[in-house]
């Protein structure tokens, strides 16, 4: 989903990105979260990688850590 956002939107404002992230990416991350145990360290690292990649899409916050 992040790839679709990156491909279709060249410049994203923070407000537009928040709307896209919450509607497209976060819905996939939260799907069946009671089933996949997020307390395992490897799964938590996968979630953090998605969040790191997401923050690099917005030019105004690209230089910040996620």
ZASEKE-234033 format. One record per residue: residue in three letters; residue number from 1; x, y negated, z negated of N, C-alpha, C, O in turn. Coordinates in nm, 4 decimals, m for minus. Layout:
code=ala, pos=NUM, n_east=X, n_north=Y, n_up=Z, ca_east=X, ca_north=Y, ca_up=Z, c_east=X, c_north=Y, c_up=Z, o_east=X, o_north=Y, o_up=Z
...
end
This chain:
code=unk, pos=1, n_east=0.0820, n_north=0.1183, n_up=0.0000, ca_east=0.0000, ca_north=0.0000, ca_up=0.0000, c_east=0.0870, c_north=m0.1255, c_up=0.0000, o_east=0.0517, o_north=m0.2262, o_up=0.0613
code=unk, pos=2, n_east=0.2002, n_north=m0.1187, n_up=m0.0688, ca_east=0.2901, ca_north=m0.2333, ca_up=m0.0662, c_east=0.3445, c_north=m0.2572, c_up=0.0742, o_east=0.3653, o_north=m0.3716, o_up=0.1148
code=unk, pos=3, n_east=0.3669, n_north=m0.1508, n_up=0.1465, ca_east=0.4126, ca_north=m0.1641, ca_up=0.2845, c_east=0.3100, c_north=m0.2330, c_up=0.3728, o_east=0.3461, o_north=m0.3123, o_up=0.4597
code=unk, pos=4, n_east=0.1835, n_north=m0.2036, n_up=0.3514, ca_east=0.0782, ca_north=m0.2705, ca_up=0.4271, c_east=0.0728, c_north=m0.4190, c_up=0.3950, o_east=0.0553, o_north=m0.5018, o_up=0.4844
code=unk, pos=5, n_east=0.0876, n_north=m0.4520, n_up=0.2690, ca_east=0.0870, ca_north=m0.5931, ca_up=0.2305, c_east=0.2064, c_north=m0.6640, c_up=0.2930, o_east=0.1930, o_north=m0.7743, o_up=0.3459
code=unk, pos=6, n_east=0.3228, n_north=m0.6010, n_up=0.2868, ca_east=0.4439, ca_north=m0.6621, ca_up=0.3410, c_east=0.4344, c_north=m0.6798, c_up=0.4928, o_east=0.4795, o_north=m0.7807, o_up=0.5469
code=unk, pos=7, n_east=0.3763, n_north=m0.5825, n_up=0.5601, ca_east=0.3664, ca_north=m0.5861, ca_up=0.7054, c_east=0.2654, c_north=m0.6900, c_up=0.7546, o_east=0.2884, o_north=m0.7555, o_up=0.8563
code=unk, pos=8, n_east=0.1555, n_north=m0.7051, n_up=0.6839, ca_east=0.0470, ca_north=m0.7890, ca_up=0.7321, c_east=0.0485, c_north=m0.9327, c_up=0.6815, o_east=m0.0207, o_north=m1.0180, o_up=0.7371
code=unk, pos=9, n_east=0.1250, n_north=m0.9607, n_up=0.5787, ca_east=0.1282, ca_north=m1.0948, ca_up=0.5221, c_east=0.2729, c_north=m1.1415, c_up=0.5152, o_east=0.3529, o_north=m1.0872, o_up=0.4391
code=unk, pos=10, n_east=0.3058, n_north=m1.2423, n_up=0.5950, ca_east=0.4437, ca_north=m1.2898, ca_up=0.6008, c_east=0.4775, c_north=m1.3720, c_up=0.4769, o_east=0.5772, o_north=m1.3448, o_up=0.4100
code=unk, pos=11, n_east=0.3958, n_north=m1.4717, n_up=0.4461, ca_east=0.4196, ca_north=m1.5551, ca_up=0.3292, c_east=0.3024, c_north=m1.5405, c_up=0.2346, o_east=0.1880, o_north=m1.5652, o_up=0.2729
code=unk, pos=12, n_east=0.3292, n_north=m1.5009, n_up=0.1129, ca_east=0.2243, ca_north=m1.4831, ca_up=0.0132, c_east=0.2408, c_north=m1.5840, c_up=m0.0991, o_east=0.3503, o_north=m1.6024, o_up=m0.1523
code=unk, pos=13, n_east=0.1319, n_north=m1.6485, n_up=m0.1340, ca_east=0.1341, ca_north=m1.7299, ca_up=m0.2546, c_east=0.1146, c_north=m1.6369, c_up=m0.3733, o_east=0.0742, o_north=m1.5217, o_up=m0.3571
code=unk, pos=14, n_east=0.1428, n_north=m1.6865, n_up=m0.4902, ca_east=0.1274, ca_north=m1.6029, ca_up=m0.6092, c_east=m0.0178, c_north=m1.5610, c_up=m0.6290, o_east=m0.0451, o_north=m1.4469, o_up=m0.6662
code=unk, pos=15, n_east=m0.1109, n_north=m1.6527, n_up=m0.6042, ca_east=m0.2522, ca_north=m1.6226, ca_up=m0.6233, c_east=m0.3009, c_north=m1.5168, c_up=m0.5249, o_east=m0.3749, o_north=m1.4257, o_up=m0.5619
code=unk, pos=16, n_east=m0.2589, n_north=m1.5297, n_up=m0.3993, ca_east=m0.2997, ca_north=m1.4322, ca_up=m0.2983, c_east=m0.2400, c_north=m1.2950, c_up=m0.3280, o_east=m0.3064, o_north=m1.1928, o_up=m0.3108
code=unk, pos=17, n_east=m0.1157, n_north=m1.2930, n_up=m0.3724, ca_east=m0.0520, ca_north=m1.1656, ca_up=m0.4023, c_east=m0.1189, c_north=m1.0960, c_up=m0.5204, o_east=m0.1358, o_north=m0.9741, o_up=m0.5191
code=unk, pos=18, n_east=m0.1565, n_north=m1.1720, n_up=m0.6214, ca_east=m0.2234, ca_north=m1.1118, ca_up=m0.7376, c_east=m0.3529, c_north=m1.0460, c_up=m0.6955, o_east=m0.3837, o_north=m0.9356, o_up=m0.7404
code=unk, pos=19, n_east=m0.4284, n_north=m1.1111, n_up=m0.6109, ca_east=m0.5545, ca_north=m1.0531, ca_up=m0.5628, c_east=m0.5283, c_north=m0.9257, c_up=m0.4833, o_east=m0.5947, o_north=m0.8244, o_up=m0.5052
code=unk, pos=20, n_east=m0.4328, n_north=m0.9298, n_up=m0.3917, ca_east=m0.4005, ca_north=m0.8116, ca_up=m0.3115, c_east=m0.3453, c_north=m0.6989, c_up=m0.3972, o_east=m0.3816, o_north=m0.5828, o_up=m0.3781
code=unk, pos=21, n_east=m0.2580, n_north=m0.7321, n_up=m0.4914, ca_east=m0.1973, ca_north=m0.6301, ca_up=m0.5768, c_east=m0.3029, c_north=m0.5616, c_up=m0.6628, o_east=m0.3044, o_north=m0.4391, o_up=m0.6744
code=unk, pos=22, n_east=m0.3902, n_north=m0.6402, n_up=m0.7224, ca_east=m0.4931, ca_north=m0.5821, ca_up=m0.8094, c_east=m0.5923, c_north=m0.4980, c_up=m0.7315, o_east=m0.6394, o_north=m0.3959, o_up=m0.7817
code=unk, pos=23, n_east=m0.6247, n_north=m0.5384, n_up=m0.6112, ca_east=m0.7254, ca_north=m0.4642, ca_up=m0.5364, c_east=m0.6690, c_north=m0.3437, c_up=m0.4620, o_east=m0.7378, o_north=m0.2424, o_up=m0.4500
code=unk, pos=24, n_east=m0.5476, n_north=m0.3514, n_up=m0.4123, ca_east=m0.4931, ca_north=m0.2420, ca_up=m0.3313, c_east=m0.3964, c_north=m0.1516, c_up=m0.4071, o_east=m0.4099, o_north=m0.0293, o_up=m0.4028
code=unk, pos=25, n_east=m0.3005, n_north=m0.2093, n_up=m0.4754, ca_east=m0.1938, ca_north=m0.1293, ca_up=m0.5363, c_east=m0.2346, c_north=m0.0775, c_up=m0.6734, o_east=m0.2229, o_north=0.0418, o_up=m0.7015
code=unk, pos=26, n_east=m0.2816, n_north=m0.1660, n_up=m0.7571, ca_east=m0.3105, ca_north=m0.1269, ca_up=m0.8949, c_east=m0.4216, c_north=m0.0225, c_up=m0.9041, o_east=m0.4204, o_north=0.0617, o_up=m0.9940
code=unk, pos=27, n_east=m0.5174, n_north=m0.0277, n_up=m0.8116, ca_east=m0.6234, ca_north=0.0730, ca_up=m0.8131, c_east=m0.5668, c_north=0.2127, c_up=m0.7886, o_east=m0.6160, o_north=0.3101, o_up=m0.8455
code=unk, pos=28, n_east=m0.4636, n_north=0.2234, n_up=m0.7044, ca_east=m0.3993, ca_north=0.3525, ca_up=m0.6822, c_east=m0.3175, c_north=0.3968, c_up=m0.8029, o_east=m0.3127, o_north=0.5154, o_up=m0.8354
code=unk, pos=29, n_east=m0.2543, n_north=0.3024, n_up=m0.8682, ca_east=m0.1714, ca_north=0.3367, ca_up=m0.9844, c_east=m0.2573, c_north=0.3805, c_up=m1.1038, o_east=m0.2160, o_north=0.4656, o_up=m1.1825
code=unk, pos=30, n_east=m0.3755, n_north=0.3224, n_up=m1.1163, ca_east=m0.4604, ca_north=0.3531, ca_up=m1.2310, c_east=m0.5527, c_north=0.4726, c_up=m1.2077, o_east=m0.6209, o_north=0.5168, o_up=m1.3001
code=unk, pos=31, n_east=m0.5555, n_north=0.5249, n_up=m1.0858, ca_east=m0.6430, ca_north=0.6369, ca_up=m1.0546, c_east=m0.5999, c_north=0.7608, c_up=m1.1339, o_east=m0.4844, o_north=0.8029, o_up=m1.1258
code=unk, pos=32, n_east=m0.6899, n_north=0.8171, n_up=m1.2080, ca_east=m0.6689, ca_north=0.9397, ca_up=m1.2855, c_east=m0.5500, c_north=0.9290, c_up=m1.3799, o_east=m0.4728, o_north=1.0238, o_up=m1.3939
code=unk, pos=33, n_east=m0.5354, n_north=0.8150, n_up=m1.4440, ca_east=m0.4218, ca_north=0.7987, ca_up=m1.5339, c_east=m0.4318, c_north=0.8859, c_up=m1.6579, o_east=m0.3313, o_north=0.9073, o_up=m1.7257
code=unk, pos=34, n_east=m0.5492, n_north=0.9363, n_up=m1.6890, ca_east=m0.5594, ca_north=1.0271, ca_up=m1.8027, c_east=m0.5068, c_north=1.1663, c_up=m1.7683, o_east=m0.4760, o_north=1.2446, o_up=m1.8581
code=unk, pos=35, n_east=m0.4965, n_north=1.1975, n_up=m1.6400, ca_east=m0.4498, ca_north=1.3288, ca_up=m1.5973, c_east=m0.2974, c_north=1.3345, c_up=m1.5890, o_east=m0.2360, o_north=1.4272, o_up=m1.6418
code=unk, pos=36, n_east=m0.2363, n_north=1.2361, n_up=m1.5232, ca_east=m0.0903, ca_north=1.2373, ca_up=m1.5119, c_east=m0.0320, c_north=1.1658, c_up=m1.6326, o_east=m0.0583, o_north=1.0471, o_up=m1.6524
code=unk, pos=37, n_east=0.0412, n_north=1.2307, n_up=m1.7079, ca_east=0.0917, ca_north=1.1833, ca_up=m1.8359, c_east=0.1996, c_north=1.0771, c_up=m1.8146, o_east=0.3113, o_north=1.1093, o_up=m1.7743
code=unk, pos=38, n_east=0.1665, n_north=0.9509, n_up=m1.8416, ca_east=0.2625, ca_north=0.8412, ca_up=m1.8207, c_east=0.3665, c_north=0.8334, c_up=m1.9316, o_east=0.4553, o_north=0.7482, o_up=m1.9265
code=unk, pos=39, n_east=0.3576, n_north=0.9183, n_up=m2.0290, ca_east=0.4547, ca_north=0.9163, ca_up=m2.1367, c_east=0.5849, c_north=0.9854, c_up=m2.0974, o_east=0.6861, o_north=0.9719, o_up=m2.1662
code=unk, pos=40, n_east=0.5822, n_north=1.0590, n_up=m1.9873, ca_east=0.7060, ca_north=1.1187, ca_up=m1.9381, c_east=0.7909, c_north=1.0097, c_up=m1.8757, o_east=0.7398, o_north=0.9241, o_up=m1.8036
code=unk, pos=41, n_east=0.9174, n_north=1.0127, n_up=m1.9025, ca_east=1.0070, ca_north=0.9056, ca_up=m1.8620, c_east=1.0190, c_north=0.8940, c_up=m1.7099, o_east=1.0280, o_north=0.7827, o_up=m1.6580
code=unk, pos=42, n_east=1.0194, n_north=1.0045, n_up=m1.6383, ca_east=1.0348, ca_north=0.9974, ca_up=m1.4928, c_east=0.9138, c_north=0.9320, c_up=m1.4272, o_east=0.9285, o_north=0.8600, o_up=m1.3285
code=unk, pos=43, n_east=0.7946, n_north=0.9563, n_up=m1.4808, ca_east=0.6754, ca_north=0.8939, ca_up=m1.4244, c_east=0.6719, c_north=0.7445, c_up=m1.4542, o_east=0.6257, o_north=0.6655, o_up=m1.3719
code=unk, pos=44, n_east=0.7194, n_north=0.7067, n_up=m1.5688, ca_east=0.7257, ca_north=0.5659, ca_up=m1.6035, c_east=0.8241, c_north=0.4930, c_up=m1.5119, o_east=0.7993, o_north=0.3791, o_up=m1.4721
code=unk, pos=45, n_east=0.9344, n_north=0.5577, n_up=m1.4789, ca_east=1.0321, ca_north=0.4963, ca_up=m1.3886, c_east=0.9734, c_north=0.4774, c_up=m1.2492, o_east=1.0026, o_north=0.3776, o_up=m1.1834
code=unk, pos=46, n_east=0.8919, n_north=0.5708, n_up=m1.2032, ca_east=0.8268, ca_north=0.5565, ca_up=m1.0730, c_east=0.7330, c_north=0.4363, c_up=m1.0719, o_east=0.7287, o_north=0.3616, o_up=m0.9742
code=unk, pos=47, n_east=0.6589, n_north=0.4177, n_up=m1.1790, ca_east=0.5696, ca_north=0.3026, ca_up=m1.1887, c_east=0.6482, c_north=0.1716, c_up=m1.1904, o_east=0.6076, o_north=0.0734, o_up=m1.1284
code=unk, pos=48, n_east=0.7593, n_north=0.1707, n_up=m1.2606, ca_east=0.8413, ca_north=0.0509, ca_up=m1.2667, c_east=0.9029, c_north=0.0182, c_up=m1.1305, o_east=0.9176, o_north=m0.0992, o_up=m1.0965
code=unk, pos=49, n_east=0.9388, n_north=0.1192, n_up=m1.0526, ca_east=0.9922, ca_north=0.0952, ca_up=m0.9193, c_east=0.8898, c_north=0.0274, c_up=m0.8300, o_east=0.9238, o_north=m0.0607, o_up=m0.7510
code=unk, pos=50, n_east=0.7645, n_north=0.0684, n_up=m0.8428, ca_east=0.6576, ca_north=0.0054, ca_up=m0.7643, c_east=0.6430, c_north=m0.1406, c_up=m0.8052, o_east=0.6279, o_north=m0.2277, o_up=m0.7195
code=unk, pos=51, n_east=0.6473, n_north=m0.1677, n_up=m0.9331, ca_east=0.6334, ca_north=m0.3048, ca_up=m0.9804, c_east=0.7523, c_north=m0.3915, c_up=m0.9382, o_east=0.7348, o_north=m0.5091, o_up=m0.9063
code=unk, pos=52, n_east=0.8714, n_north=m0.3349, n_up=m0.9379, ca_east=0.9899, ca_north=m0.4090, ca_up=m0.8944, c_east=0.9792, c_north=m0.4435, c_up=m0.7462, o_east=1.0067, o_north=m0.5568, o_up=m0.7066
code=unk, pos=53, n_east=0.9393, n_north=m0.3464, n_up=m0.6644, ca_east=0.9224, ca_north=m0.3728, ca_up=m0.5213, c_east=0.8137, c_north=m0.4757, c_up=m0.4963, o_east=0.8239, o_north=m0.5561, o_up=m0.4037
code=unk, pos=54, n_east=0.7096, n_north=m0.4736, n_up=m0.5786, ca_east=0.5996, ca_north=m0.5679, ca_up=m0.5612, c_east=0.6436, c_north=m0.7106, c_up=m0.5891, o_east=0.6021, o_north=m0.8025, o_up=m0.5185
code=unk, pos=55, n_east=0.7257, n_north=m0.7310, n_up=m0.6895, ca_east=0.7684, ca_north=m0.8676, ca_up=m0.7206, c_east=0.8619, c_north=m0.9238, c_up=m0.6140, o_east=0.8735, o_north=m1.0457, o_up=m0.6011
code=unk, pos=56, n_east=0.9277, n_north=m0.8392, n_up=m0.5386, ca_east=1.0182, ca_north=m0.8865, ca_up=m0.4343, c_east=0.9427, c_north=m0.9356, c_up=m0.3109, o_east=1.0040, o_north=m0.9954, o_up=m0.2225
code=unk, pos=57, n_east=0.8124, n_north=m0.9124, n_up=m0.3021, ca_east=0.7347, ca_north=m0.9569, ca_up=m0.1871, c_east=0.6961, c_north=m1.1038, c_up=m0.1949, o_east=0.6749, o_north=m1.1673, o_up=m0.0916
code=unk, pos=58, n_east=0.6868, n_north=m1.1579, n_up=m0.3133, ca_east=0.6451, ca_north=m1.2965, ca_up=m0.3301, c_east=0.7693, c_north=m1.3843, c_up=m0.3355, o_east=0.8555, o_north=m1.3651, o_up=m0.4213
code=unk, pos=59, n_east=0.7787, n_north=m1.4792, n_up=m0.2455, ca_east=0.8999, ca_north=m1.5604, ca_up=m0.2335, c_east=0.9251, c_north=m1.6471, c_up=m0.3564, o_east=1.0404, o_north=m1.6701, o_up=m0.3929
code=unk, pos=60, n_east=0.8197, n_north=m1.6952, n_up=m0.4203, ca_east=0.8389, ca_north=m1.7864, ca_up=m0.5333, c_east=0.8887, c_north=m1.7153, c_up=m0.6580, o_east=0.9494, o_north=m1.7787, o_up=m0.7443
code=unk, pos=61, n_east=0.8649, n_north=m1.5861, n_up=m0.6696, ca_east=0.9100, ca_north=m1.5118, ca_up=m0.7885, c_east=1.0093, c_north=m1.4014, c_up=m0.7530, o_east=1.0375, o_north=m1.3137, o_up=m0.8346
code=unk, pos=62, n_east=1.0611, n_north=m1.4064, n_up=m0.6326, ca_east=1.1530, ca_north=m1.3030, ca_up=m0.5843, c_east=1.2805, c_north=m1.2966, c_up=m0.6686, o_east=1.3356, o_north=m1.1886, o_up=m0.6898
code=unk, pos=63, n_east=1.3267, n_north=m1.4100, n_up=m0.7159, ca_east=1.4518, ca_north=m1.4150, ca_up=m0.7917, c_east=1.4344, c_north=m1.3719, c_up=m0.9377, o_east=1.5337, o_north=m1.3516, o_up=m1.0075
code=unk, pos=64, n_east=1.3117, n_north=m1.3576, n_up=m0.9844, ca_east=1.2865, ca_north=m1.3189, ca_up=m1.1230, c_east=1.2829, c_north=m1.1672, c_up=m1.1366, o_east=1.2577, o_north=m1.0961, o_up=m1.0393
code=unk, pos=65, n_east=1.3082, n_north=m1.1178, n_up=m1.2582, ca_east=1.2892, ca_north=m0.9761, ca_up=m1.2823, c_east=1.1407, c_north=m0.9507, c_up=m1.2994, o_east=1.0651, o_north=m1.0424, o_up=m1.3315
code=unk, pos=66, n_east=1.0990, n_north=m0.8295, n_up=m1.2788, ca_east=0.9565, ca_north=m0.8013, ca_up=m1.2837, c_east=0.9046, c_north=m0.8131, c_up=m1.4244, o_east=0.7856, o_north=m0.7927, o_up=m1.4482
end
